[in-house]
Amino acid sequence: MRIQDKVIVITGGASGLGLATARYMVQEKGARVAIFDMNTEAGEKAVKEIGAEHTLFVQTDVSNEESVQNAVNAVTARFGAIHVCINCAALPTPCKILGKEGKATPLAKFAQVTAVNVNGVFNVMSKCAEQMAKNEPEAGEERGVVINISSGAAYEAQIGQVAYAASKAALLGMNMPAARELGDVGIRVNAIAPGLFLTPMVQTLDEKIVAALKGQIEAPKRLGDMREFAHCCAFIVENAYLNAETIRLDAASRLRAR
């Protein structure tokens, strides 16, 4: 699918990898972008930075059905369609099975993570897909593209990531059945499992911590550039034969247990 003039929804698009992707898609690819995020201040700042002519921010709770439907309605009212959905929004909340003094962690803590990272992805994907199915097929083939952002934690999570890992592994399980179902209406579904990237949050860490992280990366021996993530998203959109696939974008890094 050509990206020029297409409408791209990015959840968690007000910061980090989501913001880098929004910026890249507008400035480098000529897309129009709708940012779904809870942080109003960051969302409005992103629109001002990228340009209000091609960017829309909607405060959105991805785990809430009404909130997402209202956000999707706002996008179609402003831009007329949705062609691409990139689900970056996620909670990285630490969660162990046993907490202090060996007591079981309350289910609510686990459920809080899956509500955003799993339910939220399905919520946004399904409502965007409904709109994509109305598009005229490009080159007689595709009407839309969904990219769900998983994580290396879906494969080799660290201690304390049981909820996060479970939620990110769930997205890998969605790939094939979603691609098979939505393929009938011309929508492809893929995932990216990113490794360690130089996000603003990582930039605030102590130099020793950053050095330790780099030590777990194979080659190249550095944290990922956020533009490399955005470029991977663009590649998935533009390659019409890529479907039901997960790309591990991690420089062959495999994190240790701790």
C-alpha positions in Angstrom: 0.0 0.0 0.0 1.3 3.5 -0.9 1.5 5.6 2.2 1.2 9.0 0.5 -2.1 10.7 1.6 -3.2 7.6 3.6 -4.8 7.9 7.0 -2.9 6.2 9.8 -4.2 5.7 13.4 -1.4 5.3 16.0 -2.2 4.4 19.5 0.3 5.6 22.1 1.3 8.1 19.5 2.0 11.0 21.7 5.4 9.7 22.9 8.2 7.3 22.3 8.1 4.9 19.4 4.5 6.0 18.6 5.4 9.6 18.3 8.5 8.8 16.2 6.4 6.8 13.8 3.7 9.6 13.6 6.5 12.1 12.8 8.1 9.8 10.2 4.8 8.9 8.4 3.8 12.6 8.0 7.2 14.2 7.3 8.8 11.4 5.3 5.9 9.6 3.7 3.2 12.3 3.3 0.6 10.5 5.4 -2.1 11.9 7.6 -2.0 10.7 11.2 -4.4 10.4 14.0 -2.8 10.0 17.4 -4.8 8.1 20.1 -3.4 8.7 23.5 -4.4 9.4 27.1 -1.9 12.3 27.6 -3.7 15.4 26.3 -0.7 17.7 26.9 1.7 15.4 25.0 -0.9 14.8 22.2 -1.5 18.5 21.6 2.3 19.1 21.6 2.7 16.4 19.0 0.1 18.0 16.7 1.8 21.3 17.0 5.2 19.8 16.3 4.2 17.6 13.3 1.7 20.0 11.9 -2.1 20.4 12.5 -2.9 20.2 8.8 -1.9 16.5 8.7 -2.2 15.4 12.3 -5.2 14.9 14.6 -5.0 14.1 18.4 -7.9 12.4 20.2 -7.7 11.6 23.9 -8.5 7.9 23.9 -8.6 5.1 26.5 -8.0 2.1 24.3 -9.5 -0.2 26.9 -12.8 1.5 26.7 -15.1 0.7 23.8 -17.0 4.0 23.8 -13.8 6.0 23.9 -12.3 4.1 20.9 -15.5 4.4 18.9 -15.7 8.1 19.5 -12.0 8.4 18.5 -12.6 6.5 15.3 -15.6 8.6 14.5 -13.5 11.7 15.0 -10.9 10.4 12.5 -13.4 9.6 9.8 -15.1 13.0 10.3 -11.8 14.8 9.9 -10.0 12.7 7.2 -12.8 10.6 5.7 -11.2 7.2 6.1 -8.8 4.9 8.0 -6.2 2.9 6.0 -3.6 1.9 8.6 -3.7 1.1 12.3 -0.5 0.8 14.4 -1.1 -0.3 18.0 1.7 1.1 20.1 -0.2 1.8 23.3 0.9 -0.4 26.2 1.4 -0.6 29.9 4.8 -2.0 31.0 3.7 -2.3 34.6 5.9 -4.7 36.5 4.1 -7.8 37.9 5.4 -10.8 39.7 3.4 -13.9 40.6 4.4 -13.7 44.2 4.8 -10.3 45.8 6.3 -9.3 49.1 6.4 -12.0 51.8 5.5 -14.6 49.2 1.9 -13.4 48.9 0.0 -13.9 45.6 -0.2 -10.8 43.4 -3.8 -9.5 43.2 -5.5 -10.5 39.9 -6.4 -6.8 39.4 -2.8 -5.9 38.8 -2.4 -8.5 36.0 -5.8 -7.6 34.5 -4.9 -3.9 34.4 -2.0 -4.7 32.0 -4.0 -7.1 29.8 -6.9 -4.6 29.6 -4.7 -2.1 27.7 -2.2 -4.4 26.0 -4.6 -7.1 24.8 -8.2 -5.9 25.0 -7.1 -2.4 23.9 -5.4 -3.8 20.8 -8.4 -5.8 19.8 -10.7 -2.9 20.5 -8.8 -0.5 18.3 -8.0 -3.1 15.6 -11.6 -4.2 15.2 -13.1 -0.7 15.0 -10.4 0.5 12.6 -10.9 -2.7 10.5 -14.6 -1.9 10.2 -13.7 1.4 8.6 -10.9 -0.1 6.4 -13.4 -2.6 4.9 -15.2 0.4 3.4 -12.2 1.6 1.4 -11.8 1.1 -2.3 -9.1 -1.6 -2.7 -5.7 -0.3 -3.8 -4.5 -2.2 -6.9 -7.5 -4.4 -6.6 -6.0 -6.0 -3.5 -5.9 -4.2 -0.2 -8.0 -1.9 1.8 -6.0 -1.6 5.0 -3.1 -2.7 7.2 -2.9 -3.4 10.9 0.4 -3.5 12.8 0.3 -4.7 16.4 3.4 -3.9 18.5 4.5 -6.9 20.5 7.9 -7.1 22.3 10.9 -9.3 22.7 9.4 -10.0 26.1 6.9 -12.2 24.2 9.8 -14.6 23.7 12.3 -14.1 26.5 10.8 -12.0 29.3 12.6 -11.0 32.4 11.5 -11.8 36.0 8.7 -9.4 36.9 7.3 -9.2 33.4 4.8 -12.0 33.6 1.8 -9.7 32.8 3.6 -7.7 30.2 5.0 -10.9 28.5 1.6 -12.6 28.5 0.0 -9.6 26.9 2.7 -9.2 24.2 2.6 -13.0 23.4 -1.1 -12.7 23.0 -0.6 -10.3 20.1 1.5 -12.9 18.3 -1.4 -15.3 18.7 -3.7 -12.8 17.1 -1.6 -12.5 13.9 -2.7 -15.6 11.9 -6.4 -15.8 12.7 -6.8 -12.0 12.3 -4.9 -12.1 8.9 -7.0 -15.0 7.7 -10.3 -13.4 8.7 -9.5 -9.8 7.6 -7.8 -11.0 4.4 -11.2 -11.6 2.9 -11.9 -7.9 3.0 -8.3 -6.9 1.9 -6.8 -6.1 5.3 -3.3 -7.4 6.2 -2.3 -8.0 9.9 1.4 -8.1 11.0 3.3 -7.5 14.2 6.7 -6.0 15.3 8.5 -7.3 18.4 11.0 -4.5 19.1 14.0 -4.8 21.3 15.8 -2.0 23.2 15.4 1.4 21.6 16.7 4.8 22.6 13.4 6.2 23.7 13.1 9.4 25.8 12.5 7.2 28.9 15.7 5.2 28.3 17.6 8.5 27.8 16.8 9.4 31.4 18.4 6.3 32.8 21.8 6.3 34.5 24.7 5.7 32.1 25.7 2.5 33.9 22.2 1.0 33.3 22.3 2.0 29.6 25.8 0.4 29.3 24.4 -2.8 30.9 21.6 -2.8 28.4 23.9 -2.4 25.5 25.9 -5.3 26.7 23.0 -7.6 26.0 22.7 -6.5 22.4 24.5 -8.5 19.7 25.0 -6.4 16.6 25.0 -3.5 16.1 26.1 -2.9 19.7 23.8 0.0 20.4 20.2 0.8 21.2 17.8 1.1 18.3 17.1 4.4 16.7 13.4 5.2 16.8 13.5 6.1 13.1 14.5 2.5 12.5 11.3 1.4 14.2 9.2 3.9 12.1 10.9 2.7 8.9 9.9 -0.9 9.8 6.3 0.2 10.1 6.5 1.9 6.8 8.0 -1.2 5.2 5.2 -3.4 6.4 2.6 -1.0 5.0 4.3 -0.8 1.7 5.0 -4.5 1.2 1.7 -6.0 0.0 2.9 -9.6 0.3 3.8 -9.4 4.0 1.0 -10.9 6.1 0.5 -12.7 9.4 4.2 -12.1 10.2 6.1 -10.9 13.2 9.4 -9.0 12.7 11.8 -9.1 15.6 13.5 -5.7 15.4 16.1 -6.2 18.1 19.7 -6.5 16.7 19.6 -10.2 17.8 19.4 -9.2 21.5 18.1 -11.7 24.0 17.7 -10.2 27.5 18.8 -12.2 30.6 16.4 -13.2 33.3 17.4 -10.1 35.4 
